[in-house]
């Protein structure tokens, strides 16, 4: 690993996330931002917003990003890393364009971006790169000097991302009644996306059935299941499942849905289930509603003991992983030989998204990739 204190040529890190409402009055405007261009009526958005209203109209994601910011700044300071950390969102304040403008006015010229999405997909990577290009275009229109922006590689198989999830599954298993613990099934959950989007996720050579999106999740699930077996001596059955589908019924999305999976496991005689939300960095609204509310209610109806393990959140090991990823990318930019840190069968992801990676239905300008509009 290169010297973690040398982050040249970079002079700032940008935490780039989805954003969420911070009060009831924010819910519909936030959803209008999320669905902009799709022509969804306001009355329909109010119906969708009921998930947020159940929690006082507040998404937990912003406080979770604040906690991650604090963890990153603390870790960087403790390890002598002189790199300021900023925060910008796709769909709510602090908005990405405003944050980039602030960074430029602060004199930042080489910016690394950490997206709160660990896997390859259009919505988890390329769309953020489109957002970066939109923000840079806005700054260019204002006559500001544009910084060079790079995005950290996908970190799904970095040990600092995996280890907290392994510990979370172990804790959830320990919380189950002893008579059902060893027979518990593991349901590794992630966001469902259209199968067409999944099939074209990742570089072109990885396109196919499920693409890189499914391959990466299966690799993570296998590593966690293997670690649980090694540490407990019990080989738990497991399956990758999906949640949070939001598309039109006639469009195929990845399945099985988590609630359908609970029905199937119960019918097959599973004594208990641990749900591990491996597709999410933090316990945001989709975790709280789709798993802690809907899936929990379904399990209770079935009489199926269920526990939900924690996401990575602001775990110090994840903050340390980000520091290592920053040092790794900085060293590569300086032309040094670097051995990327990655576990599992797939190896480290690319530093630079190649042409054809996670394509959009209609081409749009992007940043931080081989096909970047802004170099």
SVG drawing of the C-alpha trace seen along z (x, -y; Angstrom):
<svg xmlns="http://www.w3.org/2000/svg" viewBox="-53 -34 59 62">
<polyline fill="none" stroke="black" stroke-width="0.4" points="0.0,0.0 1.4,-3.4 2.0,-6.1 -1.5,-7.0 -0.4,-10.5 0.5,-11.4 -2.7,-12.2 -1.1,-14.3 -2.3,-15.2 -5.7,-15.4 -6.7,-18.3 -10.2,-17.3 -12.6,-14.4 -16.3,-14.8 -18.8,-12.5 -21.6,-12.2 -24.9,-10.7 -28.6,-10.5 -30.1,-13.0 -33.4,-12.9 -36.1,-15.1 -35.5,-16.6 -39.1,-17.4 -42.7,-16.8 -42.7,-19.9 -39.6,-18.5 -41.1,-15.2 -42.9,-16.0 -40.3,-18.5 -37.6,-15.8 -39.6,-13.2 -40.1,-15.7 -36.3,-16.0 -35.9,-12.2 -38.5,-11.7 -37.8,-14.8 -38.6,-14.2 -40.9,-11.2 -44.1,-13.2 -45.4,-11.7 -48.4,-13.7 -48.0,-15.4 -50.9,-13.3 -49.0,-10.1 -45.9,-11.5 -47.9,-12.2 -48.9,-8.6 -45.3,-7.4 -44.2,-9.9 -46.3,-8.0 -43.2,-5.9 -41.4,-9.1 -44.5,-10.5 -44.4,-7.3 -41.1,-8.5 -42.1,-12.2 -41.2,-13.2 -37.5,-12.8 -35.1,-10.4 -32.3,-9.1 -29.8,-9.3 -28.7,-12.9 -27.8,-12.3 -26.0,-9.1 -24.0,-11.0 -23.1,-13.5 -21.9,-10.7 -19.8,-9.3 -18.4,-12.7 -17.3,-12.9 -15.9,-9.4 -13.8,-10.2 -12.5,-13.5 -11.6,-11.8 -9.8,-8.9 -8.0,-11.2 -6.8,-13.5 -5.6,-10.6 -3.6,-9.2 -2.0,-12.5 -4.1,-12.8 -4.4,-16.4 -7.5,-16.2 -10.6,-18.2 -13.9,-16.3 -17.0,-17.9 -20.5,-16.6 -23.0,-17.0 -26.3,-15.2 -28.0,-14.3 -31.6,-15.1 -31.5,-17.4 -29.5,-19.9 -26.5,-20.2 -26.9,-19.9 -23.9,-18.7 -23.7,-21.8 -23.6,-24.1 -20.9,-21.9 -18.7,-21.8 -19.0,-25.6 -17.9,-25.9 -14.9,-23.6 -13.9,-25.6 -14.1,-28.9 -12.0,-27.2 -9.3,-26.6 -9.8,-22.8 -8.6,-21.7 -8.2,-17.9 -11.2,-16.2 -11.8,-12.6 -15.4,-11.4 -16.7,-8.8 -20.2,-7.7 -22.4,-6.0 -23.0,-3.1 -20.5,-0.2 -21.5,1.7 -21.6,1.2 -24.9,0.2 -26.4,-2.8 -28.1,-4.3 -25.3,-3.4 -22.4,-4.7 -23.1,-6.2 -26.0,-8.4 -23.7,-9.9 -21.2,-10.6 -24.0,-12.3 -24.8,-14.4 -21.1,-15.4 -21.1,-16.4 -24.3,-18.5 -22.8,-20.2 -19.6,-21.0 -21.6,-22.3 -23.4,-24.7 -20.1,-26.0 -18.7,-26.4 -21.7,-28.5 -20.9,-30.7 -17.4,-31.2 -15.7,-29.3 -12.5,-27.4 -13.4,-23.7 -11.6,-21.2 -10.6,-17.7 -12.8,-15.2 -12.1,-11.5 -14.3,-8.8 -13.0,-6.2 -13.4,-2.6 -16.2,-0.3 -15.5,0.9 -17.9,3.8 -15.1,6.3 -12.8,4.1 -12.3,5.7 -13.2,2.5 -16.7,2.8 -17.0,6.6 -15.9,7.0 -18.6,4.8 -21.2,6.7 -19.8,10.0 -20.0,8.9 -23.5,7.7 -24.7,11.1 -22.9,12.8 -24.6,10.5 -28.0,11.1 -27.5,14.8 -26.6,14.6 -29.8,12.7 -32.0,15.5 -33.4,18.1 -30.8,20.9 -33.2,23.6 -33.5,22.0 -30.1,20.3 -28.1,23.0 -30.8,23.6 -31.3,20.0 -31.2,19.0 -29.3,15.9 -31.1,13.5 -28.6,11.1 -30.7,8.1 -30.0,5.4 -32.0,2.9 -33.9,4.4 -33.2,2.8 -34.6,3.6 -33.1,6.8 -32.1,4.9 -30.1,2.4 -28.5,5.3 -27.5,7.1 -25.5,4.1 -23.9,3.2 -20.2,3.0 -17.7,3.0 -18.9,4.4 -17.1,7.7 -19.1,8.3 -22.5,7.7 -24.8,10.7 -27.2,12.3 -27.2,10.0 -24.0,8.3 -21.5,7.0 -24.3,5.9 -25.4,9.5 -21.9,10.9 -20.6,8.5 -23.4,9.0 -23.1,12.8 -19.4,12.5 -20.0,10.4 -22.7,12.8 -20.5,15.8 -17.6,14.1 -19.9,13.3 -21.5,16.8 -18.0,18.3 -16.8,16.1 -19.8,17.0 -19.2,20.7 -15.5,20.3 -16.3,18.4 -19.3,20.4 -18.8,23.8 -22.3,23.7 -22.9,23.6 -26.1,21.5 -28.1,21.7 -28.2,18.3 -29.7,16.5 -29.4,13.1 -32.8,11.4 -34.1,8.0 -36.2,5.1 -37.5,1.6 -38.8,2.3 -40.4,-0.9 -40.9,-0.4 -43.9,0.3 -45.3,3.8 -44.7,4.9 -41.0,4.2 -38.9,7.2 -36.9,6.4 -34.5,8.6 -36.3,11.1 -37.1,12.7 -38.5,9.9 -37.6,10.2 -41.2,10.7 -41.8,13.4 -38.6,15.0 -39.8,15.1 -43.0,16.8 -40.9,19.4 -38.5,20.0 -41.4,20.4 -43.1,22.9 -39.9,24.8 -39.6,25.2 -36.8,22.7 -36.8,22.1 -35.5,18.5 -34.0,15.9 -31.4,13.2 -31.7,10.4 -28.4,8.8 -28.8,5.6 -25.5,5.9 -26.5,3.5 -26.7,0.5 -24.1,-1.6 -26.4,-2.9 -29.7,-2.3 -31.6,-4.7 -35.4,-4.8 -35.4,-1.8 -33.8,0.3 -36.1,-1.1 -39.3,-0.7 -38.8,2.2 -37.0,4.4 -37.7,3.1 -41.4,2.4 -42.7,4.5 -40.4,7.6 -40.6,7.6 -44.4,7.5 -44.5,10.4 -42.2,12.5 -44.4,11.8 -47.5,12.9 -45.7,16.1 -44.4,16.7 -40.9,16.8 -38.2,15.6 -36.3,12.8 -33.4,10.5 -32.0,7.7 -28.3,7.1 -26.6,3.7 -25.3,1.9 -21.7,0.5 -22.7,-3.1 -20.0,-5.1 -18.1,-2.1 -14.4,-3.1 -13.3,-0.2 -15.2,-1.7 -13.7,-5.1 -10.2,-3.4 -11.1,-1.7 -11.9,-5.0 -8.5,-6.4 -6.8,-3.4 -8.8,-3.8 -7.8,-7.4 -4.1,-6.6 -4.3,-3.8 -5.8,-6.0 -3.4,-8.9 -0.4,-6.6 -1.8,-5.3 -2.2,-8.9 1.4,-9.6 2.4,-6.6 3.4,-4.3 2.9,-0.5 -0.1,0.2 -1.6,3.6 -5.3,2.8 -6.9,4.2 -9.7,6.6 -11.1,9.9 -13.1,12.6 -13.0,14.0 -13.5,10.8 -10.5,8.7 -10.4,4.9 -12.7,2.9 -11.4,0.4 -10.3,-3.1 -11.6,-4.6 -15.1,-3.6 -14.5,-2.4 -16.6,-3.2 -19.8,-1.3 -19.8,-0.7 -23.4,-0.8 -24.9,-2.6 -27.8,-4.9 -30.9,-4.4 -30.2,-7.8 -26.6,-9.0 -25.8,-12.0 -22.6,-13.9 -20.6,-12.2 -17.5,-13.0 -14.9,-10.8 -14.6,-8.1 -12.9,-7.1 -15.9,-8.6 -15.9,-11.8 -17.2,-15.1 -15.0,-16.9 -11.4,-15.7"/>
</svg>
